Amino acid sequence: MRRSLALVLTLSALVLAGPGLARAQAYRNAEIPGPGGVTLRALLALPPEGAPPGVPVVALHGCAGLGTVEQLRAPARERDWTRRLLEAGHPVLLPDSFGSRGLGPACGRPDHPAGAEA
């Protein structure tokens, strides 16, 4: 619960702090401090100025992750969804759940199951 609250507060602060810098699909690097000194890296995209206000969205990446430890980048599918959400006025936060933990892409890795079991 505390992590969720911290994430929402951090996203809100980033959105409020940066409306003057907003450009469609211009990603900004964001870092969200977590417990035990772990920092969650993320990409933040803000809608263009004048867009209708929308609810912030936390978008999760697929098995390819968000690039490398050195360089975050949004894959094509994530860029497409981000574009659609920005057009509707939604700020988008893409957390890097793999790189933030020192892991690489999980696609095709035998130690990462391909699907979830219900």
C-alpha positions in Angstrom: 0.0 0.0 0.0 2.8 2.4 0.9 4.5 1.7 -2.4 1.3 2.4 -4.3 0.8 5.7 -2.5 4.5 6.7 -3.1 4.1 5.9 -6.8 0.9 7.9 -7.1 2.4 10.9 -5.2 5.6 10.8 -7.2 3.7 10.6 -10.5 1.4 13.5 -9.4 4.4 15.6 -8.4 6.1 15.0 -11.7 3.0 15.8 -13.7 2.4 19.0 -11.7 6.1 20.0 -11.9 6.4 19.7 -15.7 3.4 21.0 -17.7 5.6 23.7 -19.3 7.9 21.1 -20.7 5.1 18.9 -22.0 5.5 17.7 -25.6 3.6 14.9 -27.2 5.5 11.6 -26.8 8.6 13.4 -25.4 9.7 11.0 -22.7 11.5 12.1 -19.6 13.5 9.9 -17.3 12.0 9.6 -13.8 13.3 7.9 -10.7 11.1 6.7 -7.9 12.8 5.9 -4.6 11.8 2.7 -3.0 12.4 0.6 0.1 15.9 -0.7 0.8 17.6 1.8 -1.4 16.1 0.4 -4.6 15.2 3.0 -7.2 12.5 2.3 -9.8 13.5 3.9 -13.1 10.7 5.0 -15.4 9.8 6.9 -18.5 7.3 9.7 -18.1 5.3 11.2 -21.0 3.2 14.2 -20.6 0.3 15.3 -22.9 0.8 18.4 -24.9 -0.2 21.7 -23.4 -3.9 22.4 -24.0 -4.8 18.7 -24.1 -7.9 17.8 -22.1 -7.0 16.8 -18.6 -6.8 13.0 -18.1 -6.2 10.6 -15.3 -2.5 9.5 -15.0 -1.9 6.0 -16.3 0.8 3.6 -15.2 1.6 1.5 -18.3 3.5 -1.8 -17.9 6.0 -3.0 -20.5 6.1 -6.4 -22.2 8.8 -9.1 -21.9 11.3 -6.9 -23.9 11.5 -4.4 -21.0 12.4 -0.8 -21.6 15.9 -0.9 -23.0 19.2 -1.3 -21.2 20.6 -0.2 -17.9 22.3 2.7 -19.6 19.5 3.8 -21.9 15.7 3.5 -21.3 13.6 3.4 -24.5 10.0 2.6 -25.1 9.4 -0.3 -27.6 7.0 0.2 -30.5 3.9 -1.2 -28.8 4.5 1.0 -25.7 5.1 4.1 -27.9 1.8 3.4 -29.7 -0.2 3.1 -26.5 1.5 6.1 -25.0 0.6 8.1 -28.1 -3.1 7.1 -27.8 -3.2 7.9 -24.1 -1.5 11.3 -24.6 -3.9 12.2 -27.3 -6.7 11.6 -24.8 -4.9 13.9 -22.3 -3.5 11.1 -20.0 0.0 11.5 -18.5 1.8 8.1 -18.9 4.4 6.6 -16.5 6.3 3.5 -17.9 8.2 1.9 -15.0 11.2 -0.3 -15.9 10.5 -3.3 -13.8 13.4 -5.3 -15.3 16.3 -2.9 -15.5 15.5 -1.4 -12.1 16.2 -4.8 -10.6 19.3 -5.4 -12.8 17.5 -7.8 -15.1 17.4 -7.8 -18.9 14.6 -8.8 -21.3 12.7 -11.9 -20.4 11.4 -12.9 -23.9 12.2 -16.5 -24.6 14.1 -17.1 -21.3 13.4 -20.5 -19.9 13.5 -19.2 -16.3 10.6 -16.8 -17.1 7.3 -18.5 -17.8 5.6 -17.4 -21.1 2.2 -17.0 -19.5 0.5 -16.8 -16.2 -1.5 -19.7 -14.8 -5.0 -18.9 -13.5 
